[in-house]
């Protein structure tokens, strides 16, 4: 009797190809754990319902806080110093609530909070470098890049924590601080909502977004104190109850006369800095993101 030839293929199913499994599994684990950590960028970050609701409520309150001068009636009286504590009292629980919500749902982990602390420290240390001289500000670079890499929820938290800690470091605590925190949070959050891009197209996208968003940041902060810081008898003064277009015209004149140079300088600084160091910083942050999203424990 002759032996039957072995009919099994060279790589039988009884001998799994361990190399291919080792190659495929880490990337799957990184993606899965990155989503669980809630710090993966566009396409990976998850915005849970509780955090989304908090951000929507905060956005509505922010719109009311910034744009009330255009809708207030002539008899209404509101002082900027009395408005700021109200904004801060609303903003602080929102930030804490988002963190607690993300932690309880497992969409953010201690490693993400550690990265939040690192980027907050970078933004805080960057703020005194230019001290706002002629609009030279580097604080928005980590805000934009952090929001881009780690997502909108992370970006919102990063904007608030960075402006708060930097204000404490530089002695910039005042009635304007809650408005600065809100505006910076929206700048960083918006970077996490931008569409996908690669290479220099991504840098160009971030540069355009950075120039526009940082200019809007300046406008919003100006708008928060404009009704209280100009006299009543000038072409730049706020007139309670005046038509919206009239007050908008007055505000634009006020902004051109007092802040346009700073806003323009901030936009140019953001564009140049992102063009020079945006790509390597994005590479570092994304490499850190991948290393920080290994299996928990």
C-alpha positions in Angstrom: 0.0 0.0 0.0 1.4 3.4 -1.0 1.1 6.4 1.3 -1.2 9.1 0.3 0.5 12.4 -0.6 0.0 15.2 1.8 -2.9 17.4 0.4 -2.4 20.3 2.8 -1.3 23.6 1.3 2.1 24.9 2.4 0.4 27.3 4.9 -2.3 25.2 6.4 -5.1 26.6 8.5 -3.8 24.5 11.3 -0.6 26.7 11.4 -1.8 30.3 11.7 0.4 33.0 10.2 1.5 34.7 13.4 3.4 37.4 11.7 0.4 38.8 9.9 -1.6 38.8 13.2 1.2 40.7 14.9 1.3 43.2 12.1 -2.5 43.8 12.0 -3.4 43.7 15.7 -1.5 46.7 17.0 -3.1 49.1 14.6 -6.5 47.8 15.4 -5.8 48.1 19.1 -4.5 51.7 18.6 -7.6 52.7 16.8 -10.0 51.0 19.3 -8.2 52.4 22.3 -7.8 55.8 20.7 -11.5 56.0 20.3 -12.1 54.8 23.8 -9.8 57.6 25.1 -11.7 60.2 23.2 -8.5 61.9 22.0 -8.3 60.8 18.4 -8.7 63.5 15.8 -11.2 64.1 13.1 -12.9 60.9 12.2 -12.0 59.1 15.5 -13.1 61.5 18.2 -16.5 60.8 19.7 -18.7 63.5 21.1 -21.0 61.9 23.6 -24.5 63.2 24.1 -23.9 64.7 27.5 -20.8 66.7 26.4 -22.6 67.8 23.2 -25.5 69.1 25.2 -23.2 71.0 27.5 -21.3 72.5 24.6 -24.6 73.6 22.9 -25.8 75.2 26.1 -22.4 76.9 26.6 -22.6 78.2 23.0 -26.0 79.7 23.5 -24.9 81.4 26.7 -21.7 82.6 25.0 -23.8 84.1 22.2 -25.9 85.9 24.7 -22.9 87.1 26.7 -21.1 88.4 23.6 -23.9 89.8 21.5 -26.3 91.2 24.0 -25.3 94.8 23.2 -27.0 94.5 19.8 -30.4 93.4 21.3 -30.6 95.2 24.7 -33.5 97.7 25.1 -32.7 101.4 25.9 -33.8 101.1 29.5 -31.7 98.0 30.3 -28.7 98.5 32.5 -25.9 96.0 32.8 -22.4 96.4 34.1 -19.5 94.4 32.6 -18.2 93.7 36.1 -21.5 92.1 37.1 -21.7 90.1 33.8 -18.3 88.5 34.1 -18.9 86.5 37.3 -22.1 85.1 35.8 -20.2 83.9 32.7 -17.5 82.3 34.9 -20.0 80.6 37.2 -21.6 79.1 34.1 -18.3 78.2 32.4 -16.5 76.5 35.2 -19.2 73.8 35.9 -19.4 73.1 32.2 -15.7 72.4 32.0 -15.8 70.2 35.1 -19.0 68.5 33.8 -17.5 67.6 30.5 -14.4 66.1 32.2 -16.6 64.1 34.6 -18.9 63.0 31.8 -15.9 61.9 29.6 -14.3 60.0 32.5 -17.4 58.2 33.5 -18.2 57.1 30.0 -14.6 56.0 29.3 -14.2 58.4 26.4 -11.3 60.1 28.1 -8.8 58.6 30.4 -6.0 59.8 32.7 -3.5 59.8 29.9 -5.7 62.3 28.0 -5.9 64.5 31.1 -2.1 64.3 31.3 -1.8 65.5 27.7 -4.3 68.2 28.5 -2.0 69.4 31.3 1.0 69.3 29.1 -0.5 71.4 26.3 -2.1 73.7 28.9 1.4 74.3 30.3 2.9 74.9 26.8 0.2 77.5 26.0 0.6 79.1 29.4 4.4 79.4 29.0 3.9 80.7 25.4 1.7 83.6 26.4 4.3 85.8 28.1 6.7 85.4 25.1 5.0 88.1 23.1 2.9 89.6 25.9 0.5 90.7 23.2 2.9 93.2 21.8 1.6 94.3 18.4 -0.5 91.1 18.4 2.5 88.8 18.7 0.9 85.8 20.5 2.0 82.2 20.4 -0.6 80.8 22.8 -2.9 79.9 19.9 -0.5 77.5 18.3 -0.9 74.7 20.9 -4.6 75.5 21.1 -5.1 75.0 17.4 -2.8 72.0 17.0 -4.1 70.4 20.2 -7.7 70.8 19.0 -6.8 69.5 15.6 -5.1 66.3 16.9 -7.1 65.4 19.9 -10.6 66.5 18.9 -13.2 69.2 19.6 -14.1 68.3 23.2 -10.4 68.2 24.2 -10.0 71.5 22.4 -12.7 73.2 24.3 -11.2 72.1 27.6 -7.7 73.1 26.4 -8.8 76.6 25.5 -10.4 77.2 28.9 -7.6 75.7 31.0 -4.9 77.5 29.0 -6.4 81.0 29.3 -7.2 80.5 33.0 -3.7 79.3 34.0 -1.9 81.8 31.8 -4.0 84.7 33.3 -3.0 83.5 36.8 0.7 83.4 35.7 0.8 86.8 34.0 -1.6 88.6 36.4 -4.2 88.9 33.7 -7.2 88.0 35.9 -10.0 90.5 35.5 -13.6 90.9 34.2 -12.4 90.1 30.7 -11.0 86.6 31.7 -14.3 84.5 31.3 -14.8 86.0 27.9 -11.2 85.2 26.9 -11.7 81.6 28.1 -14.9 81.2 26.1 -13.4 82.7 22.9 -10.2 80.6 23.1 -12.2 77.5 23.8 -14.2 77.9 20.6 -10.9 78.6 18.6 -9.4 75.3 19.8 -12.7 73.4 19.5 -13.2 74.6 15.9 -9.8 73.2 14.9 -11.0 69.8 15.9 -14.0 70.1 13.6 -12.0 71.0 10.5 -12.2 68.5 7.5 -9.4 66.1 6.9 -6.3 67.1 5.0 -2.7 65.9 4.7 0.7 67.4 4.3 1.0 71.0 3.4 -2.7 71.2 2.6 -3.4 70.6 6.2 -0.9 73.3 7.2 -2.6 75.7 4.8 -6.0 74.8 6.1 -4.9 75.4 9.7 -3.2 78.6 8.8 -6.3 80.0 7.1 -8.4 78.8 10.0 -6.0 80.2 12.5 -5.9 83.7 10.9 -9.7 83.9 10.8 -10.4 82.4 14.3 -7.8 84.4 16.1 -9.2 87.6 14.5 -12.7 86.6 15.6 -11.2 86.0 19.1 -10.0 89.6 19.2 -13.4 90.9 18.0 -15.3 88.9 20.6 -13.1 90.0 23.4 -13.4 93.6 22.3 -17.1 93.2 22.1 -17.3 92.1 25.7 -16.0 95.4 27.0 -16.8 97.9 24.3 -20.2 99.1 25.7 -18.4 100.0 29.0 -15.0 101.4 28.0 -16.0 104.2 25.6 -17.6 107.5 26.5 -21.2 108.3 25.5 -20.6 111.1 23.1 -18.3 109.7 20.4 -18.8 108.0 17.1 -17.3 104.9 18.6 -19.7 104.7 21.6 -22.3 102.1 22.2 -25.9 103.3 22.0 -28.3 101.2 23.9 -31.4 100.3 21.9 -30.0 101.7 18.6 -30.6 99.7 15.5 -28.3 96.7 15.1 -26.6 98.0 12.0 -25.8 101.3 13.7 -24.2 99.7 16.7 -22.4 97.2 14.5 -21.0 100.1 12.5 -19.9 101.9 15.7 -18.2 98.7 16.9 -16.4 98.2 13.6 -15.0 101.7 13.9 -14.0 101.1 17.5 -12.3 97.9 16.5 -10.4 99.5 13.6 -9.3 102.4 15.8 -8.2 100.4 18.9 -7.5 96.7 18.1 -7.1 96.1 14.4 -3.3 96.2 14.6 -3.3 93.6 17.4 -5.8 91.4 15.5 -3.8 91.6 12.3 -0.5 90.9 14.1 -2.0 87.9 15.9 -3.3 86.5 12.6 0.1 87.0 10.9 2.0 85.4 13.8 -0.3 82.4 13.7 0.2 81.9 10.0 4.0 82.2 10.1 4.4 80.0 13.1 2.2 77.3 11.7 4.0 77.4 8.4 7.4 77.1 10.2 6.8 74.5 12.9 3.2 73.2 12.2 4.2 70.0 10.5 6.8 68.7 13.0 4.5 69.7 15.9 1.6 67.8 14.4 3.9 64.8 13.9 5.0 64.9 17.5 1.5 65.2 18.9 0.2 62.4 16.7 3.0 60.1 17.7 2.3 60.9 21.3 -1.3 60.2 20.7 -0.6 56.8 19.3 1.8 55.9 22.2 -0.7 57.2 24.7 -3.5 55.0 23.5 -2.2 51.6 24.3 -4.4 49.2 26.1 -5.6 50.6 29.5 -3.7 49.5 32.6 
